[in-house]
Amino acid sequence: MSKLPQWVGRLGTGLTRLAHRLESQQADMLGPDGEGDDAARGPGPSEDHPHGGHPSGGTPGAGAGAGAGAGADDGAGAARGGTEGPEGAKSTEGSGDAAGEGAAARPEPPSVPAPPAYAPAVSARPDPVDAVPWGVRVAAEAGWRLLVLGGTVWVLMKVISSVQLVVLSFTVALLITALLEPTVTRLRRRGVPRGLATAITFISGFVIMGLVVWFVVWQVMENVDEVSGEVQAGIDDLRRWLLHSPFHVTEKQINHVAKSLREAIGANTEQITSAGLEGVTVVVEVMTGILLSMFCTLFLLYDGQKIWNWSLKLVPAPARAGVAGAGPRAWATLTAYVRGTVIVALIDAIFIGVGLFFLDVPMAVPLAVFIFLFAFIPLVGAVVSGALAVVVALVTQGVFTGAMVVVVVLAVQQIEGHVLQPFILGRAVRVHPLAVVLSVAAGSLIGGIGGAVVAVPLVAVANTVVGYLRAYSQETALRAVPGPHGATASATAPVPPPVVPPGPPPGEGGG
Protein backbone atom coordinates (compact mmCIF):
# COMPACT_ATOMS: atom_id res chain seq x y z
CA MET A 1 0.00 0.00 0.00
CA SER A 2 3.02 2.31 0.29
CA LYS A 3 3.18 2.71 -3.55
CA LEU A 4 -0.41 3.87 -3.90
CA PRO A 5 0.37 7.61 -3.51
CA GLN A 6 3.11 7.37 -6.16
CA TRP A 7 0.74 5.67 -8.56
CA VAL A 8 -1.87 8.32 -7.94
CA GLY A 9 0.74 11.03 -8.61
CA ARG A 10 1.81 9.46 -11.88
CA LEU A 11 -1.82 9.12 -12.92
CA GLY A 12 -2.39 12.81 -12.22
CA THR A 13 0.72 13.72 -14.21
CA GLY A 14 -0.43 11.66 -17.17
CA LEU A 15 -3.87 13.22 -17.08
CA THR A 16 -2.31 16.67 -16.95
CA ARG A 17 -0.13 15.99 -19.98
CA LEU A 18 -3.11 14.60 -21.86
CA ALA A 19 -5.10 17.71 -21.02
CA HIS A 20 -2.25 19.94 -22.22
CA ARG A 21 -2.01 18.03 -25.49
CA LEU A 22 -5.75 18.38 -26.07
CA GLU A 23 -5.50 22.10 -25.38
CA SER A 24 -2.57 22.42 -27.78
CA GLN A 25 -4.48 20.66 -30.56
CA GLN A 26 -7.53 22.82 -29.87
CA ALA A 27 -5.36 25.97 -30.00
CA ASP A 28 -3.85 24.86 -33.33
CA MET A 29 -7.31 24.25 -34.74
CA LEU A 30 -8.78 27.53 -33.50
CA GLY A 31 -5.77 29.71 -34.36
CA PRO A 32 -4.99 32.90 -32.44
CA ASP A 33 -8.48 32.95 -30.88
CA GLY A 34 -7.52 29.96 -28.69
CA GLU A 35 -5.30 32.09 -26.43
CA GLY A 36 -8.18 32.89 -24.18
CA ASP A 37 -8.74 29.24 -23.20
CA ASP A 38 -6.04 29.33 -20.51
CA ALA A 39 -7.55 32.43 -18.96
CA ALA A 40 -10.98 30.82 -18.83
CA ARG A 41 -9.52 27.79 -17.09
CA GLY A 42 -9.00 27.84 -13.27
CA PRO A 43 -5.45 27.77 -11.78
CA GLY A 44 -3.94 24.27 -11.50
CA PRO A 45 -2.17 22.85 -8.48
CA SER A 46 1.23 23.44 -10.04
CA GLU A 47 0.59 27.19 -10.45
CA ASP A 48 -0.97 28.17 -7.07
CA HIS A 49 0.68 25.45 -4.96
CA PRO A 50 3.97 24.49 -6.61
CA HIS A 51 5.02 22.38 -3.64
CA GLY A 52 1.84 20.45 -3.19
CA GLY A 53 0.69 22.57 -0.20
CA HIS A 54 -2.97 22.42 0.77
CA PRO A 55 -4.97 25.58 0.58
CA SER A 56 -6.02 25.24 4.18
CA GLY A 57 -2.42 25.66 5.40
CA GLY A 58 -1.90 22.03 6.46
CA THR A 59 1.22 20.03 6.01
CA PRO A 60 1.82 17.95 2.94
CA GLY A 61 1.58 14.85 5.02
CA ALA A 62 -1.88 15.71 6.06
CA GLY A 63 -2.89 16.06 2.44
CA ALA A 64 -1.30 12.74 1.54
CA GLY A 65 -2.80 11.09 4.61
CA ALA A 66 -6.17 12.32 3.56
CA GLY A 67 -5.58 10.87 0.09
CA ALA A 68 -4.46 7.55 1.53
CA GLY A 69 -7.37 7.43 3.97
CA ALA A 70 -9.72 7.37 1.02
CA GLY A 71 -8.70 3.64 0.45
CA ALA A 72 -8.71 2.31 4.17
CA ASP A 73 -10.38 2.82 7.54
CA ASP A 74 -10.01 6.09 9.44
CA GLY A 75 -7.55 4.98 12.15
CA ALA A 76 -5.14 3.14 9.89
CA GLY A 77 -5.25 5.89 7.34
CA ALA A 78 -4.31 8.50 9.94
CA ALA A 79 -1.36 6.44 11.22
CA ARG A 80 0.00 5.72 7.74
CA GLY A 81 -0.51 9.29 6.69
CA GLY A 82 2.00 10.48 9.28
CA THR A 83 4.69 8.05 8.21
CA GLU A 84 4.27 8.37 4.41
CA GLY A 85 3.75 12.14 4.27
CA PRO A 86 7.18 12.95 2.84
CA GLU A 87 6.80 10.52 -0.08
CA GLY A 88 3.39 11.96 -0.87
CA ALA A 89 4.88 15.40 -0.84
CA LYS A 90 7.62 14.33 -3.24
CA SER A 91 5.12 12.75 -5.61
CA THR A 92 2.98 15.86 -5.55
CA GLU A 93 6.00 18.04 -6.19
CA GLY A 94 7.00 15.81 -9.13
CA SER A 95 3.56 16.06 -10.62
CA GLY A 96 3.74 19.88 -10.35
CA ASP A 97 7.09 19.94 -12.15
CA ALA A 98 5.72 17.74 -14.97
CA ALA A 99 2.73 20.08 -15.37
CA GLY A 100 5.08 23.07 -15.67
CA GLU A 101 7.12 21.30 -18.36
CA GLY A 102 3.95 20.51 -20.31
CA ALA A 103 2.88 24.14 -20.19
CA ALA A 104 6.33 25.28 -21.36
CA ALA A 105 6.31 22.71 -24.24
CA ARG A 106 3.00 24.04 -25.67
CA PRO A 107 3.69 26.12 -28.89
CA GLU A 108 2.66 29.75 -28.94
CA PRO A 109 0.20 30.78 -31.68
CA PRO A 110 1.90 32.56 -34.60
CA SER A 111 1.64 36.33 -34.66
CA VAL A 112 2.70 38.86 -37.35
CA PRO A 113 4.20 42.07 -35.98
CA ALA A 114 2.61 45.29 -37.05
CA PRO A 115 4.60 47.39 -39.57
CA PRO A 116 6.42 50.39 -38.13
CA ALA A 117 4.86 53.82 -38.37
CA TYR A 118 7.61 55.13 -40.67
CA ALA A 119 7.19 52.33 -43.29
CA PRO A 120 5.94 53.57 -46.69
CA ALA A 121 2.44 52.57 -47.76
CA VAL A 122 2.48 49.89 -50.50
CA SER A 123 -0.40 50.24 -52.93
CA ALA A 124 -2.14 47.20 -54.39
CA ARG A 125 -1.59 46.23 -58.02
CA PRO A 126 -4.15 47.88 -60.32
CA ASP A 127 -6.56 45.96 -62.49
CA PRO A 128 -4.99 45.20 -65.92
CA VAL A 129 -8.00 46.78 -67.64
CA ASP A 130 -7.54 50.00 -65.65
CA ALA A 131 -3.81 50.01 -66.36
CA VAL A 132 -4.39 50.32 -70.15
CA PRO A 133 -4.64 53.99 -71.21
CA TRP A 134 -8.04 55.21 -72.32
CA GLY A 135 -6.82 56.18 -75.79
CA VAL A 136 -5.37 52.72 -76.39
CA ARG A 137 -8.63 51.09 -75.28
CA VAL A 138 -10.67 53.28 -77.61
CA ALA A 139 -8.27 52.57 -80.49
CA ALA A 140 -8.50 48.82 -79.81
CA GLU A 141 -12.30 48.91 -79.69
CA ALA A 142 -12.47 50.86 -82.95
CA GLY A 143 -9.74 48.72 -84.53
CA TRP A 144 -11.43 45.35 -84.24
CA ARG A 145 -14.72 46.84 -85.42
CA LEU A 146 -12.98 48.30 -88.46
CA LEU A 147 -11.40 44.90 -89.12
CA VAL A 148 -14.84 43.27 -89.03
CA LEU A 149 -16.26 45.91 -91.37
CA GLY A 150 -13.28 45.57 -93.71
CA GLY A 151 -13.68 41.80 -93.82
CA THR A 152 -17.39 42.17 -94.50
CA VAL A 153 -16.75 44.61 -97.35
CA TRP A 154 -14.06 42.33 -98.79
CA VAL A 155 -16.40 39.32 -98.77
CA LEU A 156 -19.15 41.45 -100.30
CA MET A 157 -16.82 42.61 -103.07
CA LYS A 158 -15.83 39.00 -103.79
CA VAL A 159 -19.48 38.01 -104.05
CA ILE A 160 -20.26 40.97 -106.32
CA SER A 161 -17.27 40.17 -108.53
CA SER A 162 -18.44 36.58 -108.97
CA VAL A 163 -21.97 37.69 -109.99
CA GLN A 164 -20.97 41.01 -111.53
CA LEU A 165 -23.28 40.74 -114.54
CA VAL A 166 -26.35 40.09 -112.37
CA VAL A 167 -25.58 42.91 -109.94
CA LEU A 168 -24.94 45.46 -112.68
CA SER A 169 -28.06 44.40 -114.58
CA PHE A 170 -30.26 44.76 -111.50
CA THR A 171 -28.72 48.13 -110.62
CA VAL A 172 -29.30 49.43 -114.14
CA ALA A 173 -32.88 48.15 -113.88
CA LEU A 174 -33.30 50.17 -110.68
CA LEU A 175 -32.07 53.31 -112.46
CA ILE A 176 -34.40 52.76 -115.42
CA THR A 177 -37.29 52.03 -113.06
CA ALA A 178 -36.62 55.27 -111.18
CA LEU A 179 -36.80 57.09 -114.52
CA LEU A 180 -40.01 55.40 -115.76
CA GLU A 181 -41.94 54.94 -112.51
CA PRO A 182 -43.38 58.52 -112.40
CA THR A 183 -44.97 57.87 -115.79
CA VAL A 184 -46.68 54.73 -114.48
CA THR A 185 -47.95 56.70 -111.48
CA ARG A 186 -49.43 59.43 -113.71
CA LEU A 187 -51.17 56.89 -115.94
CA ARG A 188 -52.69 55.10 -112.94
CA ARG A 189 -53.98 58.42 -111.55
CA ARG A 190 -55.82 58.91 -114.82
CA GLY A 191 -57.59 55.58 -114.43
CA VAL A 192 -55.35 53.33 -116.53
CA PRO A 193 -55.04 49.80 -115.06
CA ARG A 194 -51.73 48.93 -113.52
CA GLY A 195 -50.83 46.25 -116.05
CA LEU A 196 -51.65 48.43 -119.04
CA ALA A 197 -49.82 51.44 -117.57
CA THR A 198 -46.76 49.29 -116.93
CA ALA A 199 -46.82 47.85 -120.44
CA ILE A 200 -47.19 51.26 -122.10
CA THR A 201 -44.38 52.80 -120.05
CA PHE A 202 -42.07 49.81 -120.44
CA ILE A 203 -42.47 49.47 -124.20
CA SER A 204 -42.25 53.19 -124.95
CA GLY A 205 -39.21 53.65 -122.71
CA PHE A 206 -37.15 50.86 -124.21
CA VAL A 207 -38.23 51.77 -127.74
CA ILE A 208 -36.94 55.31 -127.22
CA MET A 209 -33.64 54.04 -125.81
CA GLY A 210 -33.28 51.59 -128.69
CA LEU A 211 -33.91 54.35 -131.23
CA VAL A 212 -31.23 56.51 -129.61
CA VAL A 213 -28.68 53.70 -129.82
CA TRP A 214 -29.65 52.93 -133.41
CA PHE A 215 -29.31 56.59 -134.37
CA VAL A 216 -25.82 56.80 -132.89
CA VAL A 217 -24.67 53.66 -134.69
CA TRP A 218 -26.21 54.83 -137.96
CA GLN A 219 -24.53 58.24 -137.79
CA VAL A 220 -21.15 56.69 -137.01
CA MET A 221 -21.42 54.22 -139.88
CA GLU A 222 -22.50 56.97 -142.28
CA ASN A 223 -19.62 59.27 -141.41
CA VAL A 224 -16.86 56.79 -140.69
CA ASP A 225 -15.44 56.96 -144.24
CA GLU A 226 -15.40 60.74 -144.21
CA VAL A 227 -13.86 60.86 -140.78
CA SER A 228 -11.20 58.28 -141.65
CA GLY A 229 -10.22 60.26 -144.77
CA GLU A 230 -10.01 63.46 -142.76
CA VAL A 231 -7.99 61.69 -140.08
CA GLN A 232 -5.54 60.51 -142.76
CA ALA A 233 -5.32 64.04 -144.13
CA GLY A 234 -4.71 65.31 -140.63
CA ILE A 235 -1.91 62.80 -140.13
CA ASP A 236 -0.30 63.97 -143.39
CA ASP A 237 -0.58 67.58 -142.24
CA LEU A 238 1.04 66.61 -138.93
CA ARG A 239 3.85 64.88 -140.81
CA ARG A 240 4.55 67.94 -142.96
CA TRP A 241 4.47 70.17 -139.90
CA LEU A 242 6.99 67.95 -138.10
CA LEU A 243 9.35 68.06 -141.10
CA HIS A 244 9.36 71.87 -141.08
CA SER A 245 9.12 72.30 -137.32
CA PRO A 246 11.95 73.54 -135.07
CA PHE A 247 12.26 70.00 -133.64
CA HIS A 248 14.40 68.98 -136.66
CA VAL A 249 12.51 65.76 -137.34
CA THR A 250 13.70 64.00 -140.51
CA GLU A 251 11.87 61.87 -143.06
CA LYS A 252 13.92 58.86 -142.03
CA GLN A 253 12.81 59.14 -138.41
CA ILE A 254 9.14 59.41 -139.39
CA ASN A 255 9.43 56.34 -141.64
CA HIS A 256 11.17 54.45 -138.85
CA VAL A 257 8.29 55.22 -136.47
CA ALA A 258 5.75 54.07 -139.09
CA LYS A 259 7.71 50.87 -139.70
CA SER A 260 7.88 50.16 -135.96
CA LEU A 261 4.11 50.55 -135.73
CA ARG A 262 3.53 48.11 -138.60
CA GLU A 263 5.89 45.56 -137.04
CA ALA A 264 4.22 45.91 -133.68
CA ILE A 265 0.84 45.28 -135.27
CA GLY A 266 2.18 42.25 -137.16
CA ALA A 267 3.86 40.78 -134.08
CA ASN A 268 0.72 41.18 -131.97
CA THR A 269 -1.67 39.69 -134.50
CA GLU A 270 -2.46 36.79 -132.17
CA GLN A 271 -3.23 39.14 -129.31
CA ILE A 272 -5.39 41.28 -131.56
CA THR A 273 -7.28 38.16 -132.67
CA SER A 274 -7.78 37.06 -129.08
CA ALA A 275 -8.97 40.57 -128.26
CA GLY A 276 -11.48 40.24 -131.07
CA LEU A 277 -12.72 36.96 -129.63
CA GLU A 278 -12.95 38.59 -126.22
CA GLY A 279 -14.91 41.35 -127.91
CA VAL A 280 -17.42 38.78 -129.13
CA THR A 281 -17.71 37.46 -125.57
CA VAL A 282 -18.26 40.99 -124.31
CA VAL A 283 -21.01 41.50 -126.87
CA VAL A 284 -22.75 38.33 -125.68
CA GLU A 285 -22.48 39.45 -122.06
CA VAL A 286 -23.82 42.89 -122.94
CA MET A 287 -26.85 41.37 -124.69
CA THR A 288 -27.46 39.11 -121.70
CA GLY A 289 -27.23 42.06 -119.34
CA ILE A 290 -29.66 44.09 -121.47
CA LEU A 291 -32.24 41.29 -121.48
CA LEU A 292 -31.84 40.78 -117.71
CA SER A 293 -32.22 44.52 -117.08
CA MET A 294 -35.38 44.64 -119.17
CA PHE A 295 -36.84 41.68 -117.30
CA CYS A 296 -36.06 43.22 -113.90
CA THR A 297 -37.41 46.62 -114.96
CA LEU A 298 -40.72 45.11 -116.03
CA PHE A 299 -41.33 43.44 -112.67
CA LEU A 300 -40.06 46.40 -110.66
CA LEU A 301 -42.57 48.64 -112.46
CA TYR A 302 -45.42 46.19 -111.94
CA ASP A 303 -44.77 44.73 -108.46
CA GLY A 304 -42.28 47.16 -106.93
CA GLN A 305 -44.34 47.75 -103.78
CA LYS A 306 -44.89 44.04 -103.16
CA ILE A 307 -41.17 43.34 -103.63
CA TRP A 308 -40.34 46.07 -101.11
CA ASN A 309 -42.82 44.72 -98.54
CA TRP A 310 -41.37 41.24 -98.93
CA SER A 311 -37.85 42.62 -98.47
CA LEU A 312 -38.91 44.30 -95.23
CA LYS A 313 -39.88 40.91 -93.79
CA LEU A 314 -36.22 39.84 -94.06
CA VAL A 315 -35.14 42.69 -91.76
CA PRO A 316 -35.09 41.94 -87.99
CA ALA A 317 -38.15 43.28 -86.15
CA PRO A 318 -36.28 45.86 -83.98
CA ALA A 319 -34.77 47.51 -87.09
CA ARG A 320 -37.78 47.13 -89.37
CA ALA A 321 -39.34 50.49 -88.54
CA GLY A 322 -36.15 52.41 -89.34
CA VAL A 323 -35.60 50.55 -92.61
CA ALA A 324 -39.25 51.05 -93.58
CA GLY A 325 -38.80 54.80 -93.15
CA ALA A 326 -35.44 54.91 -94.95
CA GLY A 327 -36.68 53.01 -98.01
CA PRO A 328 -39.06 55.65 -99.43
CA ARG A 329 -36.50 58.40 -98.84
CA ALA A 330 -33.81 56.39 -100.61
CA TRP A 331 -36.14 55.82 -103.57
CA ALA A 332 -37.00 59.54 -103.71
CA THR A 333 -33.28 60.35 -103.76
CA LEU A 334 -32.62 57.85 -106.55
CA THR A 335 -35.56 59.15 -108.61
CA ALA A 336 -34.43 62.76 -108.18
CA TYR A 337 -30.87 61.85 -109.16
CA VAL A 338 -31.86 59.97 -112.31
CA ARG A 339 -34.33 62.61 -113.52
CA GLY A 340 -31.93 65.46 -112.73
CA THR A 341 -29.03 63.72 -114.46
CA VAL A 342 -31.14 63.07 -117.56
CA ILE A 343 -32.17 66.73 -117.75
CA VAL A 344 -28.60 67.98 -117.20
CA ALA A 345 -27.18 65.53 -119.76
CA LEU A 346 -29.82 66.53 -122.30
CA ILE A 347 -29.01 70.23 -121.87
CA ASP A 348 -25.26 69.55 -122.21
CA ALA A 349 -25.77 67.47 -125.34
CA ILE A 350 -28.01 70.07 -126.97
CA PHE A 351 -25.73 73.06 -126.31
CA ILE A 352 -22.47 71.29 -127.20
CA GLY A 353 -24.08 69.68 -130.24
CA VAL A 354 -25.30 73.09 -131.47
CA GLY A 355 -21.78 74.49 -130.99
CA LEU A 356 -20.26 71.60 -132.95
CA PHE A 357 -22.83 72.05 -135.72
CA PHE A 358 -22.09 75.77 -136.16
CA LEU A 359 -18.34 75.09 -136.10
CA ASP A 360 -18.90 72.62 -138.96
CA VAL A 361 -17.43 69.64 -137.04
CA PRO A 362 -18.24 66.27 -138.65
CA MET A 363 -20.57 63.89 -136.80
CA ALA A 364 -21.96 66.67 -134.59
CA VAL A 365 -25.13 64.70 -133.76
CA PRO A 366 -23.37 61.43 -132.81
CA LEU A 367 -20.90 63.42 -130.71
CA ALA A 368 -23.84 65.10 -128.97
CA VAL A 369 -25.36 61.67 -128.24
CA PHE A 370 -22.02 60.50 -126.84
CA ILE A 371 -21.94 63.59 -124.61
CA PHE A 372 -25.47 62.74 -123.38
CA LEU A 373 -24.53 59.15 -122.53
CA PHE A 374 -21.21 60.00 -120.88
CA ALA A 375 -22.91 62.64 -118.73
CA PHE A 376 -24.22 59.79 -116.55
CA ILE A 377 -20.63 59.34 -115.32
CA PRO A 378 -20.09 62.48 -113.17
CA LEU A 379 -16.91 64.52 -113.72
CA VAL A 380 -15.07 61.82 -115.66
CA GLY A 381 -17.73 61.41 -118.38
CA ALA A 382 -17.85 65.11 -119.19
CA VAL A 383 -14.06 65.23 -119.55
CA VAL A 384 -13.92 62.15 -121.81
CA SER A 385 -16.78 63.20 -124.09
CA GLY A 386 -15.46 66.76 -124.35
CA ALA A 387 -11.97 65.51 -125.17
CA LEU A 388 -13.42 63.27 -127.89
CA ALA A 389 -15.20 66.22 -129.48
CA VAL A 390 -12.04 68.34 -129.32
CA VAL A 391 -9.93 65.61 -130.96
CA VAL A 392 -12.40 65.17 -133.81
CA ALA A 393 -12.53 68.94 -134.38
CA LEU A 394 -8.76 69.26 -134.20
CA VAL A 395 -8.07 66.45 -136.68
CA THR A 396 -10.77 67.36 -139.16
CA GLN A 397 -10.98 71.17 -139.01
CA GLY A 398 -7.68 72.38 -137.62
CA VAL A 399 -6.28 74.04 -134.53
CA PHE A 400 -8.60 77.06 -134.48
CA THR A 401 -11.75 74.95 -134.62
CA GLY A 402 -10.36 72.63 -131.93
CA ALA A 403 -9.67 75.62 -129.67
CA MET A 404 -13.22 76.92 -130.21
CA VAL A 405 -14.65 73.51 -129.33
CA VAL A 406 -12.60 73.60 -126.10
CA VAL A 407 -14.15 76.97 -125.25
CA VAL A 408 -17.68 75.69 -125.95
CA VAL A 409 -17.21 72.52 -123.88
CA LEU A 410 -15.71 74.38 -120.91
CA ALA A 411 -18.44 77.02 -120.95
CA VAL A 412 -21.24 74.44 -120.99
CA GLN A 413 -19.60 72.39 -118.22
CA GLN A 414 -19.18 75.46 -116.02
CA ILE A 415 -22.85 76.34 -116.45
CA GLU A 416 -23.74 72.73 -115.65
CA GLY A 417 -21.65 72.55 -112.50
CA HIS A 418 -22.58 75.93 -111.00
CA VAL A 419 -26.16 76.47 -112.20
CA LEU A 420 -27.90 73.36 -113.51
CA GLN A 421 -26.88 70.74 -110.96
CA PRO A 422 -27.56 72.84 -107.82
CA PHE A 423 -30.89 74.02 -109.26
CA ILE A 424 -32.15 70.70 -110.67
CA LEU A 425 -30.67 68.13 -108.33
CA GLY A 426 -30.81 70.25 -105.18
CA ARG A 427 -29.57 69.28 -101.75
CA ALA A 428 -31.33 65.90 -101.75
CA VAL A 429 -28.62 64.25 -103.84
CA ARG A 430 -25.67 66.53 -103.18
CA VAL A 431 -22.45 64.54 -102.82
CA HIS A 432 -18.99 65.95 -102.14
CA PRO A 433 -16.72 66.04 -105.23
CA LEU A 434 -14.11 63.92 -103.47
CA ALA A 435 -16.74 61.26 -102.78
CA VAL A 436 -17.80 61.44 -106.43
CA VAL A 437 -14.26 60.91 -107.73
CA LEU A 438 -13.53 58.05 -105.32
CA SER A 439 -16.84 56.34 -106.01
CA VAL A 440 -16.38 56.59 -109.78
CA ALA A 441 -12.84 55.19 -109.49
CA ALA A 442 -13.96 52.32 -107.26
CA GLY A 443 -16.96 51.56 -109.48
CA SER A 444 -14.82 51.50 -112.61
CA LEU A 445 -12.34 49.13 -110.96
CA ILE A 446 -15.11 46.78 -109.86
CA GLY A 447 -17.48 46.89 -112.82
CA GLY A 448 -15.87 48.92 -115.60
CA ILE A 449 -18.05 51.52 -117.31
CA GLY A 450 -21.22 50.09 -115.77
CA GLY A 451 -19.73 50.33 -112.30
CA ALA A 452 -18.72 53.94 -112.92
CA VAL A 453 -22.30 54.76 -114.02
CA VAL A 454 -24.03 53.26 -110.96
CA ALA A 455 -21.43 54.28 -108.35
CA VAL A 456 -22.53 57.86 -107.70
CA PRO A 457 -26.29 57.17 -107.36
CA LEU A 458 -25.52 54.35 -104.94
CA VAL A 459 -23.36 56.72 -102.87
CA ALA A 460 -26.15 59.33 -102.92
CA VAL A 461 -28.70 56.75 -101.76
CA ALA A 462 -26.35 55.49 -99.03
CA ASN A 463 -25.84 59.06 -97.82
CA THR A 464 -29.60 59.56 -97.53
CA VAL A 465 -30.16 56.25 -95.75
CA VAL A 466 -27.36 56.82 -93.22
CA GLY A 467 -28.58 60.33 -92.44
CA TYR A 468 -32.14 59.16 -91.87
CA LEU A 469 -31.13 56.20 -89.70
CA ARG A 470 -28.94 58.46 -87.56
CA ALA A 471 -31.80 60.90 -86.99
CA TYR A 472 -34.21 58.02 -86.34
CA SER A 473 -31.92 56.46 -83.71
CA GLN A 474 -31.54 59.80 -81.93
CA GLU A 475 -35.30 60.29 -81.91
CA THR A 476 -35.83 56.77 -80.59
CA ALA A 477 -33.28 57.37 -77.81
CA LEU A 478 -35.07 60.57 -76.78
CA ARG A 479 -38.36 58.74 -76.63
CA ALA A 480 -36.86 56.03 -74.43
CA VAL A 481 -35.69 58.60 -71.82
CA PRO A 482 -38.23 58.73 -68.92
CA GLY A 483 -40.12 61.97 -68.58
CA PRO A 484 -39.72 64.44 -65.71
CA HIS A 485 -41.39 63.80 -62.36
CA GLY A 486 -42.56 65.90 -59.43
CA ALA A 487 -41.86 69.61 -59.48
CA THR A 488 -39.89 69.32 -62.72
CA ALA A 489 -42.85 67.69 -64.43
CA SER A 490 -45.22 70.40 -63.23
CA ALA A 491 -42.80 73.07 -64.40
CA THR A 492 -42.30 71.60 -67.87
CA ALA A 493 -45.77 70.14 -68.50
CA PRO A 494 -47.94 72.08 -70.94
CA VAL A 495 -50.61 74.18 -69.25
CA PRO A 496 -54.06 73.92 -70.85
CA PRO A 497 -55.80 77.18 -71.67
CA PRO A 498 -58.28 78.45 -69.10
CA VAL A 499 -61.87 77.41 -69.61
CA VAL A 500 -64.24 80.38 -69.84
CA PRO A 501 -67.66 79.58 -68.33
CA PRO A 502 -70.60 80.17 -70.64
CA GLY A 503 -72.35 83.46 -70.12
CA PRO A 504 -72.95 86.85 -71.67
CA PRO A 505 -70.00 88.64 -73.27
CA PRO A 506 -68.10 91.07 -71.07
CA GLY A 507 -69.80 94.43 -70.67
CA GLU A 508 -73.30 93.12 -71.34
CA GLY A 509 -74.10 91.50 -68.01
CA GLY A 510 -76.34 93.07 -65.43
CA GLY A 511 -74.87 94.66 -62.41
Secondary structure, 3 states (H helix, E strand, C coil): CCCHHHHHHHHHHHHHHHHHHHHHHHHHHHHHHHHHHHHHCCCCHHHHCCCCCCCCCCCHHHHHHHHHHHHCCHHHHHHHHHHCHHHHHHHHHHHHHHHHHHHHHCCCCCCCCCCCCCCCCCCCCCCHHHHCCHHHHHHHHHHHHHHHHHHHHHHHHHHHHHCHHHHHHHHHHHHHHHHHHHHHHHHHHCCCCHHHHHHHHHHHHHHHHHHHHHHHHHHHHHHHHHHHHHHHHHHHHHHHHHHCCCCCCCHHHHHHHHHHHHHHHHHCHHHHHHHHHHHHHHHHHHHHHHHHHHHHHHHHHHHHHHHHHHHHHCCCHHHHHHHHHHHHHHHHHHHHHHHHHHHHHHHHHHHHHHHHHHCCCCCHHHHHHHHHHHCCCCCHHHHHHHHHHHHHHHHHHCHHHHHHHHHHHHHHHHHHHHHHHHHHCCHHHCCCHHHHHHHHHHHHHHHHHHHHHHHHHHHHHHHHHHHHHHHHHHHHHHHHCCCCCHHHHHHHCCCCCCCCCCCCCCCCCCC
